[in-house]
Amino acid sequence: MAGFFQTLIEPDHEDVTERSFVIEAANLLQVGEFQLLQLAYAEWHGHEMPQALVDRLFSRYMFHDDVPVWAQHYARNILDMDRNGKLDDSRATFHRYDCDYFRTPPQGVRRFAMAVFWIVLALAGGLFVASHGDAIRATSVLPPFFADDTLPKD
């Protein structure tokens, strides 16, 4: 309860707990806290977290700030790798629980280049057709369009 009143008096105040290390490591990897716990469990135990443990672990972690030893170890390893410049947060092993994680590069650059090509081709074709028309002799290809016969002669 003291932490609640401390937060009301000083909103920027944060207690440095083991959970804060887990939160910081999850932010560095750009994953959720519970996903980080899943990754830590799989690395420590060598297999995925059993479904029976999920609810109990989640409630102990979220409501009682009880961070298991293996999660503390994993979070500190992530923070150490970041401090040493060895952390690659885009590695697929960190995102194996993300359903929307893509390993292929986006096709946006290719689509953009094709769209630019077709727009340039359409504009160039339009300018070519406009400059070779015999109906009106224009003074220039681009606006403003003045015909030769409407301009005053010197």
C-alpha positions in Angstrom: 0.0 0.0 0.0 3.0 2.3 0.6 3.9 2.0 -3.1 0.4 3.2 -4.0 0.8 6.4 -2.0 4.3 6.9 -3.1 3.1 6.8 -6.8 0.3 9.3 -6.0 2.8 11.7 -4.5 5.5 11.1 -7.0 4.1 9.7 -10.3 7.6 9.3 -11.9 8.8 7.2 -9.0 9.5 3.6 -9.8 10.7 0.9 -7.5 13.6 -1.1 -9.0 12.4 -4.7 -8.7 13.1 -7.8 -10.6 9.9 -7.2 -12.5 11.3 -3.9 -13.7 14.3 -5.8 -15.3 11.8 -8.1 -17.0 9.8 -5.1 -18.3 13.0 -3.4 -19.6 14.2 -6.6 -21.3 10.8 -7.1 -22.9 10.8 -3.5 -24.2 14.3 -4.1 -25.7 13.1 -7.2 -27.6 9.8 -5.4 -28.5 7.7 -8.3 -27.0 5.2 -8.5 -24.2 6.2 -9.3 -20.6 4.5 -12.7 -20.6 6.1 -13.6 -23.9 9.4 -12.9 -22.4 8.5 -15.2 -19.6 7.7 -17.9 -22.1 11.0 -17.4 -23.9 12.8 -17.6 -20.5 11.0 -20.7 -19.5 11.8 -22.4 -22.8 15.5 -21.5 -22.6 15.9 -22.6 -18.9 13.9 -25.8 -19.1 14.5 -26.8 -22.7 10.8 -27.2 -23.6 7.7 -25.0 -23.9 5.8 -23.9 -20.8 3.0 -26.3 -19.9 -0.5 -25.0 -20.1 -1.2 -25.9 -16.5 1.6 -23.6 -15.4 0.5 -20.6 -17.5 -2.4 -19.3 -15.3 -0.5 -19.8 -12.0 2.6 -18.1 -13.3 0.7 -15.3 -14.8 -1.2 -14.5 -11.6 1.9 -14.8 -9.4 3.8 -12.5 -11.8 1.1 -9.9 -12.4 -0.5 -9.6 -9.0 2.3 -10.5 -6.6 5.3 -9.4 -8.5 6.8 -12.8 -8.1 9.5 -13.2 -10.8 10.9 -16.7 -11.2 14.7 -17.2 -11.0 14.9 -18.4 -14.6 13.1 -15.2 -15.8 15.4 -13.0 -13.8 18.4 -14.8 -15.3 17.0 -14.4 -18.9 16.1 -10.7 -18.4 19.6 -9.9 -17.1 21.2 -11.7 -20.0 19.1 -9.6 -22.4 20.1 -6.4 -20.6 23.8 -7.5 -20.6 23.7 -8.3 -24.4 22.2 -4.8 -25.0 24.8 -3.1 -22.8 27.6 -4.9 -24.7 26.0 -4.1 -28.1 25.4 -7.8 -29.0 21.6 -7.7 -28.9 19.8 -8.3 -32.2 16.1 -7.8 -31.3 15.0 -8.9 -34.8 16.2 -12.5 -34.3 13.4 -15.0 -35.1 14.0 -16.8 -31.8 12.8 -13.8 -29.8 9.6 -13.5 -31.9 8.5 -17.2 -32.3 5.3 -16.5 -30.4 4.4 -13.4 -32.6 1.8 -14.4 -35.1 2.4 -11.3 -37.2 6.2 -11.6 -37.3 7.5 -11.6 -40.9 10.9 -12.9 -41.9 10.7 -11.8 -45.6 11.6 -8.3 -46.5 8.6 -6.1 -47.4 7.6 -5.7 -51.0 6.8 -2.0 -50.7 10.0 -0.7 -52.5 9.2 -2.9 -55.5 5.6 -1.8 -55.7 6.6 1.8 -55.3 9.1 1.6 -58.1 6.6 0.0 -60.4 4.0 2.7 -59.6 6.5 5.5 -60.3 7.5 3.8 -63.6 3.9 3.7 -64.8 3.2 7.3 -63.8 6.3 8.6 -65.5 5.5 6.5 -68.6 1.9 8.0 -68.7 3.2 11.6 -68.2 5.9 11.2 -70.9 3.4 9.6 -73.3 0.9 12.5 -72.7 3.6 15.1 -73.3 4.8 13.3 -76.5 1.2 13.2 -77.9 0.6 16.8 -76.9 3.8 18.1 -78.5 3.1 16.3 -81.8 -0.5 17.4 -82.3 -1.3 19.5 -85.4 -4.6 21.1 -84.3 -3.1 24.0 -82.5 0.5 25.3 -82.7 1.3 26.0 -79.0 4.2 28.1 -77.8 5.2 25.5 -75.2 4.4 22.0 -74.2 3.6 22.8 -70.5 1.0 25.3 -69.3 0.0 28.0 -69.8 -1.0 27.0 -73.3 -0.9 29.9 -75.8 -1.5 29.3 -79.4 0.9 31.0 -81.9 -1.9 32.9 -83.6 -3.4 34.4 -80.4 -0.1 36.0 -79.3 0.6 39.6 -80.6 3.1 39.7 -83.4 6.0 42.3 -83.2 
